[in-house]
């Protein structure tokens, strides 16, 4: 189970390089068309942990913890392990159907919706025991910068757009700046 496994990463120039040996496989997180391998399930945006993903495949559970901010950097909602514990004026809903398998039809999913705008704030889907995809998001970082995730890209503010990257996290967090 803990046999060494060589892992590879794609460098910024697009070449693949052997990066070393990993003794434990972590959670792969797909964010748009980007893949972050061997993560600890934490997503940091502008240096702050804003999203934490936990998987319990034996129970068909996908647990999400998320802080939501507005464009003025004020925290307006907090989702703690799929339960809204802070929800400014009942603005957000969290839909968490219990998945019984990892098929595309009934895979564990967390869907957070903004009732004012009708937009999906975050959609997370477990695609395998060791992979979760953030397929859609439209939220703000704690610095008030917009973060948008589509199936094709991840955009942070107006300056950073990620698409098609493969990043080796080595057991650490996903870092979006």
N, C-alpha and C positions, 0 to 999 in steps of 0.2 A: 504494500500500500504506500509506503514512504520511499519507494525506490527512486533514485535520482532520475530526473527526466531533463534532457537538454531542451532549452527553449530558445526561440529565435525572436528577434525584434526587427522592425523596419526602421532604419535610420532616416534622418530628415532628407537625405538625398535619394531615398527610395530603394536603396540596396538593403538586402536582408543580411544580418550579421548574427553569428552565434553569440549570445550574450552571457552564457554561463550555465550553471546547473541549478535547477529548482528542486527542492525536496518535498514540496507540498503544493498541490494545485489549488489556487484560489478561485475566486469568482470572476468570470469574464463578464464585462458589462459593455453592451453595445449602446453607443450614444449616436443616434443618426447612423451614418455609414462608418463610424469610427468604432474600433474595438480596443478596449482596455483589458488586457489579460492579467490574470493573477492579482486581482485587487482584494482589498479587505472589505469591500462593499460600501466604502465611504466615498462621496463625491464632494470635493472642495471647489467652491467657486470664489474666485478672488481671495483665496487664502482662508476661507471659513467653511467648516463642515456644514453644508446646507442640506444634504441628502444622505441617508444611510439605508442600505438595502440588505435585508437578511432573507435567506431562503431556508425553508424546512421542507425539502421535497418529499420526505417520508410521510408528511402530513398534508401535502399539497398546499403549503403556505408560502406566500410571498409577503414579507412584512416591510413596510416603508415608513421611514421617519423623514419628515420634510419641514423646513421652515420657509414660509412664504412672506415676501416683503413687497411693498409697493415702490413706486418710482421715487418716493421721498425717503427711502431707506427705513421705513417703519415696518416692524414685523406685524403682519395682519392675520396670520394663521399658523398653526402648528399641527402637523399630523404626526402622531406618536404611535408607531406600530399599527398603522391603518385606522386609527381613531383620531378624529379631530378634537384636540383638547383646547385649542384656541381657534376661534372662528369669528372674525369681525362681522357682526350683524348677521350671522348665518349665511354669509356670502358663498361659502364653498361647500361642496358635497364630496364625499369619498365613496366610491362604489367598489366593493371588493367581493366579487363573486368567488365562491370557493371552487377551485379547480380540482378535478379528480384525477387528471392525468396531465402529461406534458404535450398533448396533441394541440394543434393550432386552434381547435374549436373550443376547448374548455381548459386551457392552460391558466394557471394562477395569474391574475391580473389585478393591478391597482389603478383606478381611474379617478383623478381629482378634477372637478369641474368648477369653474367660476360661474355662479348663477347670474351675476350681473351682466357679464359679457356673453355668456354662453360658450366661451372658449374652454377647451381642454387645457388645464394647467399642467398636468402630468399624466402620462400613460406609461406604465411599467408592466412588462410581461415576462414571465419566466419561460424560457424556451427549452431549457434542459436543467439537469440537476446542478450544473455549474455555470449556467449562462442566463443572464437577464438582459432584456433590451429596453432601453428608454426610446420609445418610438415617436413620442410627441411630447413637447413641453413648450409652454409659453409663460414665463415667470420673470421675476426680477431678482438679482443678486442682492446681498445685504448692502451693497454700494449703490443700489438703485439702477443698475445697468440691466437692460433687457437680455434675457437668455432665451433663445429659440432653438428648439430641436425639431427637425422633420426627419422623415426616413432617409434623407439625402445628406444632411449636414447638421452641425451644431454651431450656432452663432452666439458670441458673447459680446454685447455692446455693438458698436459699429466697426470695430477694428479687428476682431478675431473670428475667423470662420474655419472650422475643422471639417474636413471631409476625406474619407478613405484612409485615415491613419490607423496604424496598428501600434499600440503602445504597451510595453511591458512594465507593469506597475511593481513587480517584485514583492508582492504582499502588502503594498501600501495603498494609499487612496488614489482615486482618479483626480487629477488636478486640471481644472479649467480656469484659465486666466484670460 
